[in-house]
């Protein structure tokens, strides 16, 4: 059976995106703390510096800018698509069409 797309479904999807972003940010904070501890206490020298540079220049952008950044990330694009669907398809009603449906043939 087909499901009718409603604003409630879109709101739920947007909420799921927000929950995902919050979860990823929390996990990223935990990972960042682990990396900082590792590279400052138990791992030192040129190898540590190289690992820290790799983490900062490659891993952090992949986890933040590309995935959950509010401006131009994948999740920001998904949220924009959902908002556009809601605005352009679900919240736009032709008042004349509504009147014609209520009073056909008038």
N, CA, C and O atoms as CSV, one atom per row, in Angstrom:
chain,resi,resn,atom,element,x,y,z
A,1,UNK,N,N,0.831,-1.169,0.000
A,1,UNK,CA,C,0.000,0.000,0.000
A,1,UNK,C,C,0.883,1.242,0.000
A,1,UNK,O,O,1.866,1.316,0.737
A,2,UNK,N,N,0.532,2.193,-0.814
A,2,UNK,CA,C,1.315,3.417,-0.953
A,2,UNK,C,C,1.163,4.298,0.276
A,2,UNK,O,O,0.106,4.336,0.907
A,3,UNK,N,N,2.225,4.997,0.601
A,3,UNK,CA,C,2.213,5.952,1.696
A,3,UNK,C,C,2.104,7.349,1.119
A,3,UNK,O,O,2.782,7.685,0.148
A,4,UNK,N,N,1.257,8.153,1.714
A,4,UNK,CA,C,1.120,9.548,1.289
A,4,UNK,C,C,2.158,10.372,2.029
A,4,UNK,O,O,2.236,10.335,3.257
A,5,UNK,N,N,2.947,11.109,1.279
A,5,UNK,CA,C,3.970,11.964,1.863
A,5,UNK,C,C,3.301,13.149,2.543
A,5,UNK,O,O,2.512,13.869,1.931
A,6,UNK,N,N,3.621,13.337,3.796
A,6,UNK,CA,C,3.042,14.443,4.561
A,6,UNK,C,C,4.150,15.296,5.167
A,6,UNK,O,O,5.316,14.901,5.210
A,7,UNK,N,N,3.752,16.473,5.633
A,7,UNK,CA,C,4.710,17.345,6.325
A,7,UNK,C,C,5.257,16.664,7.575
A,7,UNK,O,O,6.416,16.866,7.936
A,8,UNK,N,N,4.433,15.864,8.230
A,8,UNK,CA,C,4.887,15.152,9.433
A,8,UNK,C,C,6.013,14.181,9.098
A,8,UNK,O,O,6.967,14.052,9.864
A,9,UNK,N,N,5.910,13.505,7.971
A,9,UNK,CA,C,6.973,12.582,7.549
A,9,UNK,C,C,8.254,13.357,7.274
A,9,UNK,O,O,9.339,12.921,7.660
A,10,UNK,N,N,8.139,14.498,6.614
A,10,UNK,CA,C,9.311,15.329,6.325
A,10,UNK,C,C,9.927,15.848,7.619
A,10,UNK,O,O,11.148,15.825,7.773
A,11,UNK,N,N,9.098,16.316,8.551
A,11,UNK,CA,C,9.605,16.798,9.844
A,11,UNK,C,C,10.339,15.675,10.586
A,11,UNK,O,O,11.387,15.902,11.190
A,12,UNK,N,N,9.783,14.478,10.535
A,12,UNK,CA,C,10.415,13.331,11.176
A,12,UNK,C,C,11.772,13.037,10.537
A,12,UNK,O,O,12.744,12.758,11.238
A,13,UNK,N,N,11.834,13.101,9.217
A,13,UNK,CA,C,13.092,12.869,8.513
A,13,UNK,C,C,14.123,13.941,8.870
A,13,UNK,O,O,15.295,13.630,9.086
A,14,UNK,N,N,13.689,15.202,8.931
A,14,UNK,CA,C,14.613,16.280,9.312
A,14,UNK,C,C,15.101,16.081,10.742
A,14,UNK,O,O,16.270,16.329,11.038
A,15,UNK,N,N,14.224,15.641,11.620
A,15,UNK,CA,C,14.632,15.348,12.997
A,15,UNK,C,C,15.649,14.220,13.052
A,15,UNK,O,O,16.578,14.250,13.859
A,16,UNK,N,N,15.469,13.217,12.183
A,16,UNK,CA,C,16.433,12.118,12.127
A,16,UNK,C,C,17.794,12.597,11.651
A,16,UNK,O,O,18.823,12.138,12.148
A,17,UNK,N,N,17.811,13.507,10.702
A,17,UNK,CA,C,19.075,14.087,10.233
A,17,UNK,C,C,19.749,14.839,11.381
A,17,UNK,O,O,20.955,14.707,11.586
A,18,UNK,N,N,18.975,15.626,12.127
A,18,UNK,CA,C,19.528,16.369,13.269
A,18,UNK,C,C,20.099,15.419,14.320
A,18,UNK,O,O,21.168,15.676,14.875
A,19,UNK,N,N,19.397,14.334,14.592
A,19,UNK,CA,C,19.875,13.341,15.565
A,19,UNK,C,C,21.174,12.709,15.085
A,19,UNK,O,O,22.109,12.520,15.862
A,20,UNK,N,N,21.221,12.386,13.804
A,20,UNK,CA,C,22.434,11.808,13.218
A,20,UNK,C,C,23.612,12.766,13.360
A,20,UNK,O,O,24.702,12.360,13.762
A,21,UNK,N,N,23.390,14.038,13.029
A,21,UNK,CA,C,24.452,15.043,13.127
A,21,UNK,C,C,24.938,15.168,14.573
A,21,UNK,O,O,26.143,15.231,14.817
A,22,UNK,N,N,24.017,15.204,15.521
A,22,UNK,CA,C,24.401,15.302,16.936
A,22,UNK,C,C,25.218,14.090,17.369
A,22,UNK,O,O,26.205,14.227,18.092
A,23,UNK,N,N,24.808,12.914,16.930
A,23,UNK,CA,C,25.528,11.693,17.287
A,23,UNK,C,C,26.928,11.693,16.691
A,23,UNK,O,O,27.898,11.371,17.378
A,24,UNK,N,N,27.037,12.051,15.421
A,24,UNK,CA,C,28.346,12.095,14.767
A,24,UNK,C,C,29.244,13.123,15.443
A,24,UNK,O,O,30.426,12.857,15.662
A,25,UNK,N,N,28.706,14.288,15.776
A,25,UNK,CA,C,29.504,15.308,16.458
A,25,UNK,C,C,29.994,14.818,17.810
A,25,UNK,O,O,31.141,15.066,18.180
A,26,UNK,N,N,29.142,14.128,18.550
A,26,UNK,CA,C,29.557,13.575,19.844
A,26,UNK,C,C,30.656,12.541,19.689
A,26,UNK,O,O,31.639,12.556,20.429
A,27,UNK,N,N,30.490,11.646,18.730
A,27,UNK,CA,C,31.518,10.631,18.483
A,27,UNK,C,C,32.816,11.267,17.988
A,27,UNK,O,O,33.907,10.816,18.336
A,28,UNK,N,N,32.692,12.306,17.182
A,28,UNK,CA,C,33.885,13.013,16.709
A,28,UNK,C,C,34.629,13.672,17.863
A,28,UNK,O,O,35.860,13.666,17.891
A,29,UNK,N,N,33.891,14.240,18.816
A,29,UNK,CA,C,34.531,14.837,19.996
A,29,UNK,C,C,35.285,13.781,20.802
A,29,UNK,O,O,36.390,14.027,21.284
A,30,UNK,N,N,34.671,12.600,20.942
A,30,UNK,CA,C,35.347,11.505,21.663
A,30,UNK,C,C,36.610,11.068,20.928
A,30,UNK,O,O,37.656,10.876,21.548
A,31,UNK,N,N,36.514,10.910,19.609
A,31,UNK,CA,C,37.674,10.518,18.819
A,31,UNK,C,C,38.772,11.565,18.899
A,31,UNK,O,O,39.949,11.222,19.018
A,32,UNK,N,N,38.402,12.829,18.837
A,32,UNK,CA,C,39.373,13.910,18.930
A,32,UNK,C,C,40.115,13.862,20.267
A,32,UNK,O,O,41.330,14.052,20.318
A,33,UNK,N,N,39.381,13.608,21.336
A,33,UNK,CA,C,40.020,13.506,22.657
A,33,UNK,C,C,40.995,12.333,22.704
A,33,UNK,O,O,42.080,12.443,23.276
A,34,UNK,N,N,40.609,11.224,22.107
A,34,UNK,CA,C,41.492,10.048,22.083
A,34,UNK,C,C,42.757,10.355,21.284
A,34,UNK,O,O,43.862,10.031,21.722
A,35,UNK,N,N,42.602,10.972,20.126
A,35,UNK,CA,C,43.761,11.301,19.287
A,35,UNK,C,C,44.674,12.281,20.008
A,35,UNK,O,O,45.894,12.124,19.986
A,36,UNK,N,N,44.090,13.294,20.651
A,36,UNK,CA,C,44.911,14.267,21.388
A,36,UNK,C,C,45.666,13.607,22.522
A,36,UNK,O,O,46.836,13.917,22.748
A,37,UNK,N,N,45.021,12.705,23.238
A,37,UNK,CA,C,45.692,11.990,24.324
A,37,UNK,C,C,46.802,11.107,23.772
A,37,UNK,O,O,47.909,11.081,24.309
A,38,UNK,N,N,46.505,10.391,22.706
A,38,UNK,CA,C,47.486,9.489,22.109
A,38,UNK,C,C,48.712,10.239,21.622
A,38,UNK,O,O,49.842,9.822,21.876
A,39,UNK,N,N,48.494,11.343,20.926
A,39,UNK,CA,C,49.632,12.053,20.329
A,39,UNK,C,C,50.343,12.985,21.301
A,39,UNK,O,O,51.406,13.516,20.979
A,40,UNK,N,N,49.780,13.190,22.469
A,40,UNK,CA,C,50.471,14.067,23.419
A,40,UNK,C,C,51.151,13.294,24.538
A,40,UNK,O,O,52.115,13.793,25.119
A,41,UNK,N,N,50.685,12.100,24.858
A,41,UNK,CA,C,51.226,11.405,26.019
A,41,UNK,C,C,52.002,10.140,25.650
A,41,UNK,O,O,53.152,9.986,26.062
A,42,UNK,N,N,51.404,9.247,24.895
A,42,UNK,CA,C,51.979,7.926,24.688
A,42,UNK,C,C,52.683,7.753,23.350
A,42,UNK,O,O,53.296,6.718,23.090
A,43,UNK,N,N,52.593,8.750,22.521
A,43,UNK,CA,C,53.098,8.634,21.159
A,43,UNK,C,C,53.730,9.972,20.822
A,43,UNK,O,O,53.029,10.981,20.733
A,44,UNK,N,N,55.050,9.998,20.631
A,44,UNK,CA,C,55.704,11.279,20.402
A,44,UNK,C,C,56.715,11.169,19.274
A,44,UNK,O,O,57.005,10.082,18.774
A,45,UNK,N,N,57.232,12.295,18.896
A,45,UNK,CA,C,58.239,12.334,17.841
A,45,UNK,C,C,57.625,12.615,16.487
A,45,UNK,O,O,56.470,13.024,16.370
A,46,UNK,N,N,58.448,12.378,15.452
A,46,UNK,CA,C,58.031,12.690,14.088
A,46,UNK,C,C,56.827,11.855,13.657
A,46,UNK,O,O,55.941,12.363,12.970
A,47,UNK,N,N,56.783,10.602,14.044
A,47,UNK,CA,C,55.643,9.748,13.686
A,47,UNK,C,C,54.358,10.295,14.300
A,47,UNK,O,O,53.317,10.318,13.643
A,48,UNK,N,N,54.425,10.727,15.536
A,48,UNK,CA,C,53.261,11.305,16.202
A,48,UNK,C,C,52.815,12.581,15.501
A,48,UNK,O,O,51.625,12.792,15.267
A,49,UNK,N,N,53.782,13.426,15.172
A,49,UNK,CA,C,53.453,14.672,14.484
A,49,UNK,C,C,52.819,14.405,13.116
A,49,UNK,O,O,51.863,15.076,12.729
A,50,UNK,N,N,53.350,13.430,12.396
A,50,UNK,CA,C,52.791,13.074,11.095
A,50,UNK,C,C,51.385,12.517,11.221
A,50,UNK,O,O,50.510,12.830,10.413
A,51,UNK,N,N,51.170,11.688,12.239
A,51,UNK,CA,C,49.835,11.123,12.456
A,51,UNK,C,C,48.843,12.226,12.799
A,51,UNK,O,O,47.725,12.247,12.283
A,52,UNK,N,N,49.251,13.134,13.666
A,52,UNK,CA,C,48.390,14.247,14.059
A,52,UNK,C,C,48.069,15.122,12.843
A,52,UNK,O,O,46.932,15.564,12.677
A,53,UNK,N,N,49.061,15.369,12.003
A,53,UNK,CA,C,48.830,16.173,10.806
A,53,UNK,C,C,47.863,15.463,9.853
A,53,UNK,O,O,46.966,16.091,9.290
A,54,UNK,N,N,48.050,14.144,9.675
A,54,UNK,CA,C,47.139,13.364,8.837
A,54,UNK,C,C,45.714,13.424,9.396
A,54,UNK,O,O,44.757,13.643,8.654
A,55,UNK,N,N,45.586,13.230,10.690
A,55,UNK,CA,C,44.264,13.261,11.328
A,55,UNK,C,C,43.602,14.625,11.122
A,55,UNK,O,O,42.426,14.709,10.768
A,56,UNK,N,N,44.368,15.681,11.346
A,56,UNK,CA,C,43.829,17.037,11.242
A,56,UNK,C,C,43.487,17.417,9.801
A,56,UNK,O,O,42.463,18.059,9.564
A,57,UNK,N,N,44.312,17.038,8.852
A,57,UNK,CA,C,44.095,17.481,7.471
A,57,UNK,C,C,43.205,16.549,6.649
A,57,UNK,O,O,42.609,16.983,5.664
A,58,UNK,N,N,43.106,15.278,7.035
A,58,UNK,CA,C,42.324,14.331,6.227
A,58,UNK,C,C,41.087,13.801,6.950
A,58,UNK,O,O,39.991,13.812,6.390
A,59,UNK,N,N,41.251,13.346,8.163
A,59,UNK,CA,C,40.147,12.709,8.882
A,59,UNK,C,C,39.130,13.738,9.354
A,59,UNK,O,O,37.930,13.567,9.136
A,60,UNK,N,N,39.589,14.789,9.990
A,60,UNK,CA,C,38.668,15.803,10.525
A,60,UNK,C,C,37.782,16.397,9.425
A,60,UNK,O,O,36.569,16.474,9.620
A,61,UNK,N,N,38.329,16.819,8.280
A,61,UNK,CA,C,37.443,17.344,7.233
A,61,UNK,C,C,36.429,16.308,6.738
A,61,UNK,O,O,35.281,16.651,6.455
A,62,UNK,N,N,36.846,15.055,6.634
A,62,UNK,CA,C,35.916,14.017,6.175
A,62,UNK,C,C,34.768,13.827,7.153
A,62,UNK,O,O,33.628,13.603,6.746
A,63,UNK,N,N,35.070,13.917,8.444
A,63,UNK,CA,C,34.039,13.694,9.458
A,63,UNK,C,C,33.215,14.936,9.764
A,63,UNK,O,O,32.080,14.825,10.227
A,64,UNK,N,N,33.761,16.098,9.515
A,64,UNK,CA,C,33.028,17.318,9.870
A,64,UNK,C,C,32.554,18.062,8.632
A,64,UNK,O,O,31.358,18.058,8.338
A,65,UNK,N,N,33.448,18.692,7.911
A,65,UNK,CA,C,33.070,19.521,6.769
A,65,UNK,C,C,32.261,18.752,5.726
A,65,UNK,O,O,31.255,19.259,5.231
A,66,UNK,N,N,32.681,17.554,5.392
A,66,UNK,CA,C,32.026,16.790,4.329
A,66,UNK,C,C,30.772,16.069,4.793
A,66,UNK,O,O,29.879,15.805,3.987
A,67,UNK,N,N,30.689,15.745,6.079
A,67,UNK,CA,C,29.583,14.926,6.553
A,67,UNK,C,C,28.537,15.698,7.336
A,67,UNK,O,O,27.343,15.535,7.084
A,68,UNK,N,N,28.950,16.529,8.272
A,68,UNK,CA,C,27.962,17.135,9.174
A,68,UNK,C,C,28.023,18.650,9.305
A,68,UNK,O,O,27.268,19.219,10.094
A,69,UNK,N,N,28.893,19.320,8.562
A,69,UNK,CA,C,28.945,20.779,8.617
A,69,UNK,C,C,27.593,21.356,8.201
A,69,UNK,O,O,26.976,20.870,7.253
A,70,UNK,N,N,27.133,22.387,8.902
A,70,UNK,CA,C,25.814,22.949,8.633
A,70,UNK,C,C,25.725,23.685,7.302
A,70,UNK,O,O,24.625,23.965,6.825
A,71,UNK,N,N,26.853,24.000,6.706
A,71,UNK,CA,C,26.829,24.780,5.478
A,71,UNK,C,C,26.730,23.971,4.199
A,71,UNK,O,O,25.777,24.135,3.437
A,72,UNK,N,N,27.697,23.098,3.951
A,72,UNK,CA,C,27.770,22.463,2.637
A,72,UNK,C,C,28.027,20.960,2.688
A,72,UNK,O,O,28.518,20.392,1.713
A,73,UNK,N,N,27.716,20.320,3.778
A,73,UNK,CA,C,27.984,18.891,3.912
A,73,UNK,C,C,26.868,18.043,3.321
A,73,UNK,O,O,25.847,18.556,2.864
A,74,UNK,N,N,27.083,16.754,3.341
A,74,UNK,CA,C,26.078,15.806,2.860
A,74,UNK,C,C,24.777,15.926,3.650
A,74,UNK,O,O,23.697,15.972,3.060
A,75,UNK,N,N,24.872,15.976,4.962
A,75,UNK,CA,C,23.653,16.066,5.776
A,75,UNK,C,C,22.956,17.414,5.597
A,75,UNK,O,O,21.729,17.483,5.653
A,76,UNK,N,N,23.715,18.476,5.383
A,76,UNK,CA,C,23.094,19.785,5.119
A,76,UNK,C,C,22.327,19.738,3.802
A,76,UNK,O,O,21.244,20.313,3.689
A,77,UNK,N,N,22.887,19.056,2.810
A,77,UNK,CA,C,22.203,18.922,1.520
A,77,UNK,C,C,20.931,18.098,1.650
A,77,UNK,O,O,19.909,18.435,1.052
A,78,UNK,N,N,20.987,17.031,2.421
A,78,UNK,CA,C,19.795,16.209,2.644
A,78,UNK,C,C,18.707,17.038,3.321
A,78,UNK,O,O,17.537,16.967,2.945
A,79,UNK,N,N,19.096,17.812,4.304
A,79,UNK,CA,C,18.120,18.639,5.010
A,79,UNK,C,C,17.524,19.699,4.073
A,79,UNK,O,O,16.327,19.982,4.140
A,80,UNK,N,N,18.345,20.276,3.211
A,80,UNK,CA,C,17.849,21.250,2.237
A,80,UNK,C,C,16.851,20.600,1.284
A,80,UNK,O,O,15.814,21.187,0.972
A,81,UNK,N,N,17.156,19.404,0.828
A,81,UNK,CA,C,16.229,18.683,-0.055
A,81,UNK,C,C,14.902,18.457,0.654
A,81,UNK,O,O,13.842,18.682,0.070
A,82,UNK,N,N,14.951,18.016,1.906
A,82,UNK,CA,C,13.720,17.787,2.663
A,82,UNK,C,C,12.922,19.079,2.832
A,82,UNK,O,O,11.700,19.085,2.686
A,83,UNK,N,N,13.622,20.173,3.140
A,83,UNK,CA,C,12.937,21.462,3.301
A,83,UNK,C,C,12.312,21.924,1.983
A,83,UNK,O,O,11.214,22.481,1.973
A,84,UNK,N,N,13.017,21.690,0.875
A,84,UNK,CA,C,12.473,22.061,-0.433
A,84,UNK,C,C,11.243,21.226,-0.787
A,84,UNK,O,O,10.270,21.749,-1.332
A,85,UNK,N,N,11.286,19.949,-0.482
A,85,UNK,CA,C,10.113,19.106,-0.719
A,85,UNK,C,C,8.937,19.620,0.097
A,85,UNK,O,O,7.819,19.733,-0.405
A,86,UNK,N,N,9.201,19.923,1.342
A,86,UNK,CA,C,8.140,20.401,2.222
A,86,UNK,C,C,7.572,21.733,1.745
A,86,UNK,O,O,6.356,21.915,1.698
A,87,UNK,N,N,8.441,22.645,1.397
A,87,UNK,CA,C,8.005,23.981,0.986
A,87,UNK,C,C,7.356,23.978,-0.390
A,87,UNK,O,O,6.276,24.539,-0.573
A,88,UNK,N,N,8.003,23.356,-1.340
A,88,UNK,CA,C,7.549,23.460,-2.718
A,88,UNK,C,C,6.463,22.468,-3.098
A,88,UNK,O,O,5.682,22.729,-4.014
A,89,UNK,N,N,6.401,21.337,-2.412
A,89,UNK,CA,C,5.402,20.346,-2.775
A,89,UNK,C,C,4.268,20.218,-1.766
A,89,UNK,O,O,3.107,20.066,-2.145
A,90,UNK,N,N,4.601,20.278,-0.505
A,90,UNK,CA,C,3.583,19.995,0.507
A,90,UNK,C,C,2.902,21.240,1.058
A,90,UNK,O,O,1.729,21.190,1.426
A,91,UNK,N,N,3.615,22.342,1.120
A,91,UNK,CA,C,3.037,23.548,1.705
A,91,UNK,C,C,2.475,24.498,0.651
A,91,UNK,O,O,1.982,25.575,0.987
A,92,UNK,N,N,2.546,24.111,-0.604
A,92,UNK,CA,C,2.054,24.962,-1.680
A,92,UNK,C,C,0.728,24.400,-2.180
A,92,UNK,O,O,0.675,23.301,-2.731
A,93,UNK,N,N,-0.310,25.145,-1.987
A,93,UNK,CA,C,-1.638,24.730,-2.437
A,93,UNK,C,C,-2.216,25.850,-3.280
A,93,UNK,O,O,-2.178,27.019,-2.896
A,94,UNK,N,N,-2.736,25.488,-4.403
A,94,UNK,CA,C,-3.388,26.465,-5.269
A,94,UNK,C,C,-4.773,26.749,-4.695
A,94,UNK,O,O,-5.638,25.874,-4.742
A,95,UNK,N,N,-5.011,27.952,-4.153
A,95,UNK,CA,C,-6.316,28.255,-3.548
A,95,UNK,C,C,-7.475,28.085,-4.531
A,95,UNK,O,O,-8.561,27.665,-4.132
A,96,UNK,N,N,-7.261,28.401,-5.797
A,96,UNK,CA,C,-8.329,28.251,-6.784
A,96,UNK,C,C,-8.687,26.774,-6.968
A,96,UNK,O,O,-9.861,26.439,-7.124
A,97,UNK,N,N,-7.703,25.906,-6.952
A,97,UNK,CA,C,-7.965,24.475,-7.069
A,97,UNK,C,C,-8.783,23.992,-5.885
A,97,UNK,O,O,-9.707,23.195,-6.050
A,98,UNK,N,N,-8.450,24.468,-4.694
A,98,UNK,CA,C,-9.227,24.112,-3.508
A,98,UNK,C,C,-10.664,24.563,-3.622
A,98,UNK,O,O,-11.580,23.826,-3.256
A,99,UNK,N,N,-10.871,25.761,-4.122
A,99,UNK,CA,C,-12.237,26.281,-4.292
A,99,UNK,C,C,-12.988,25.473,-5.336
A,99,UNK,O,O,-14.165,25.164,-5.150
A,100,UNK,N,N,-12.328,25.130,-6.425
A,100,UNK,CA,C,-12.954,24.307,-7.459
A,100,UNK,C,C,-13.334,22.926,-6.935
A,100,UNK,O,O,-14.362,22.376,-7.332
A,101,UNK,N,N,-12.535,22.373,-6.068
A,101,UNK,CA,C,-12.845,21.062,-5.496
A,101,UNK,C,C,-14.040,21.145,-4.549
A,101,UNK,O,O,-14.843,20.214,-4.474
A,102,UNK,N,N,-14.158,22.254,-3.830
A,102,UNK,CA,C,-15.301,22.416,-2.915
A,102,UNK,C,C,-16.593,22.719,-3.663
A,102,UNK,O,O,-17.665,22.266,-3.264
A,103,UNK,N,N,-16.493,23.472,-4.731
A,103,UNK,CA,C,-17.679,23.907,-5.475
A,103,UNK,C,C,-17.524,23.599,-6.958
A,103,UNK,O,O,-17.374,24.519,-7.763
A,104,UNK,N,N,-17.557,22.333,-7.331
A,104,UNK,CA,C,-17.360,22.000,-8.739
A,104,UNK,C,C,-18.487,22.550,-9.601
A,104,UNK,O,O,-19.655,22.531,-9.212
A,105,UNK,N,N,-18.120,23.030,-10.754
A,105,UNK,CA,C,-19.095,23.510,-11.722
A,105,UNK,C,C,-19.677,24.862,-11.437
A,105,UNK,O,O,-20.635,25.263,-12.098
A,106,UNK,N,N,-19.136,25.588,-10.475
A,106,UNK,CA,C,-19.686,26.912,-10.161
A,106,UNK,C,C,-18.897,27.970,-10.876
A,106,UNK,O,O,-19.197,29.157,-10.747
